[in-house]
Amino acid sequence: MSLLSAPVPLLRVYWIGLLVILHQLRHRLLPRCSPAPVFPTQNGKVAIVTGGAKGIGYQTVKHLARLGMHVIIAGNSESEGQEAVRKIQEETSSGKVEFLYCDLASMKSIRQFVQRFRAKNCPLHVLVNNAGVMLVPERKTEDGFEEHFGLNYLGHFLLTNLLLDKLRQSGTHSHNARIITVSSATHYVGKLHLSDLQSRCSYSPHGAYAQSKLALVLFTYQLQHLLTANGSHVTANVVDPGVVNTELYKHVFWVVRVAKWMTAWLFFKTPEEGASTTIYAAVSPEMEGIGGCYLYNEERTKSADIAYDGELQRRLWRESCKMVGISDESSRVP
């Protein structure tokens, strides 16, 4: 299929991708006016980072560990996870890092992970929902969900809800616990099909991926609404890391992979650069007590208009609760 013959939704995805890359090129070519921020130490605090064994997640774990946090990598590969722990411990002599198995494509595995974490009897100050898949061929998770929606969105939806009580217990008036969810600029062209969240009628890897990323933004805004209504000392924000040179691009068309290989040094952020906004959201004093934001390049910016639709947020939340089998607390909040 040529680009000219591509369906309109696919062209929109390519267009937004081009805009993001051009915007990022502008930032890369402009001189850096200020040094990288220095964040306060986080001794005694505990964080969970999904997908923390490689890419953006790995860099996030490494930086949080350097700041003194006890970081738990939640991932679906024991060998990759333990190797990441070994490398980070070598690079951050004082960092406390460990790996716990968690397959976000399995509701059972997520529940088992939460049980193992609870058995540690430690607090939880930061949850980073980072893991994800991109443009995978049509396939199902263990529970029968379309993989983009099931892993990227529903897996993090369930994980966050099961850990909310720990986050509430750990947050204080002066130091809120923080939930950071990694989305993508692709959400701007995403469409949420509430009558077909599993993309059964017409599957497109681009459409399914964009829908999962839009769902994460809607989820974050509704979550912050619920946290505020309950008076919780927990904030929820969503992060756009930009166009980052990671393994997520392995499922794109081969011509795109070749172009990426040739131009990544100029157009793409490194994983370390891609992690900067996640780290900022997790530890920056500027974000203390502030939630419900869409962050890009360590700045608050506007997400897609549809993401601010309160009724859509509530409908997605209710449907998500049914899909993962948890009670809907939002029904008790005005």
Summary of the structure (lengths in Angstrom):
residues: 334
radius of gyration: 18.9
end to end distance: 48.4
largest distance: 56.4
contacts: 1109
relative contact order: 0.14
helix: 51%
strand: 13%
